[in-house]
Amino acid sequence: MAFTEHITKQIMKTKIFKEAILRRNKIRFVYGIETIILEPYFISVTKEGKKVIYGKVNNSNQIKSFYYDKIFNIKLLKKKKFSPIIPILPFLN
């Protein structure tokens, strides 16, 4: 994959995730071979410089991180709202 194509995909993922975080919409995506429904909380960068999204996995109390480069087929679930179990900061990375 070309560098500019990779950056473009990262930017598009960030836009979708930011909208979901701000509007408190759940998202659905494919991660590896698994379909995940997530209540997204925040976006961050690991010590290794990899971008991740943190959130609560649907039907669990577990907060997990997901690497951007392993996330595909993102769908914003506009009719699926949530109330966060941790405070969402007003700024995003």
C-alpha positions as CSV (number, residue, x, y, z in Angstrom):
1,M,0.0,0.0,0.0
2,A,1.3,3.4,-0.9
3,F,2.2,5.8,1.9
4,T,-0.4,8.4,0.8
5,E,-3.1,5.8,0.6
6,H,-2.3,4.6,4.1
7,I,-2.4,8.2,5.5
8,T,-5.7,8.8,3.7
9,K,-7.3,5.7,5.2
10,Q,-6.0,6.7,8.7
11,I,-7.6,10.2,8.3
12,M,-10.9,8.7,7.2
13,K,-11.0,6.3,10.1
14,T,-10.2,9.2,12.5
15,K,-13.1,11.2,11.1
16,I,-15.6,8.3,11.6
17,F,-14.3,7.6,15.1
18,K,-14.4,11.3,16.1
19,E,-18.0,11.6,14.9
20,A,-18.9,8.5,16.8
21,I,-17.2,9.7,20.0
22,L,-18.7,13.1,19.9
23,R,-22.3,11.9,19.1
24,R,-21.9,8.8,21.4
25,N,-22.8,6.4,18.5
26,K,-21.7,2.8,18.6
27,I,-19.6,1.6,15.7
28,R,-19.2,-1.8,14.1
29,F,-16.0,-3.0,12.3
30,V,-14.0,-6.0,11.4
31,Y,-10.9,-6.6,13.4
32,G,-8.9,-9.5,12.2
33,I,-11.6,-12.1,11.5
34,E,-13.9,-10.9,14.3
35,T,-16.8,-8.4,14.0
36,I,-16.7,-5.9,16.9
37,I,-19.4,-3.5,18.1
38,L,-17.8,-0.8,20.2
39,E,-18.7,2.2,22.3
40,P,-15.8,4.4,21.3
41,Y,-14.2,6.5,24.1
42,F,-11.0,8.0,22.7
43,I,-8.2,7.9,20.2
44,S,-4.5,7.6,21.1
45,V,-1.1,6.7,19.9
46,T,1.0,3.9,21.4
47,K,4.7,4.3,22.5
48,E,5.5,2.6,19.2
49,G,3.7,5.3,17.3
50,K,0.7,3.2,16.2
51,K,-2.8,4.8,16.4
52,V,-5.4,3.0,18.4
53,I,-9.0,3.6,19.5
54,Y,-10.2,2.7,23.0
55,G,-13.8,1.7,23.9
56,K,-16.1,-0.6,25.6
57,V,-16.9,-3.8,23.7
58,N,-20.6,-4.4,23.3
59,N,-22.3,-6.6,26.0
60,S,-19.2,-6.5,28.2
61,N,-17.6,-4.2,30.8
62,Q,-14.2,-4.5,29.2
63,I,-12.4,-1.5,27.8
64,K,-10.1,-2.5,25.0
65,S,-7.8,-0.9,22.5
66,F,-7.8,-1.7,18.8
67,Y,-5.0,-0.9,16.3
68,Y,-6.1,1.3,13.4
69,D,-4.2,-0.8,10.9
70,K,-6.2,-3.9,11.8
71,I,-9.7,-2.2,11.5
72,F,-11.7,-2.6,8.4
73,N,-15.3,-2.0,7.2
74,I,-16.3,0.6,9.7
75,K,-20.0,1.3,10.1
76,L,-21.3,4.2,12.3
77,L,-24.4,2.9,14.0
78,K,-26.4,6.1,14.2
79,K,-29.4,4.6,15.9
80,K,-27.3,2.9,18.6
81,K,-26.4,5.5,21.3
82,F,-24.6,4.9,24.5
83,S,-23.7,6.6,27.8
84,P,-20.0,6.2,28.7
85,I,-18.9,4.4,31.8
86,I,-15.8,6.6,31.9
87,P,-15.8,10.4,31.3
88,I,-15.0,11.3,27.7
89,L,-12.5,14.2,27.5
90,P,-13.6,17.2,25.4
91,F,-10.5,17.0,23.2
92,L,-9.4,14.2,20.9
93,N,-5.9,13.2,19.9
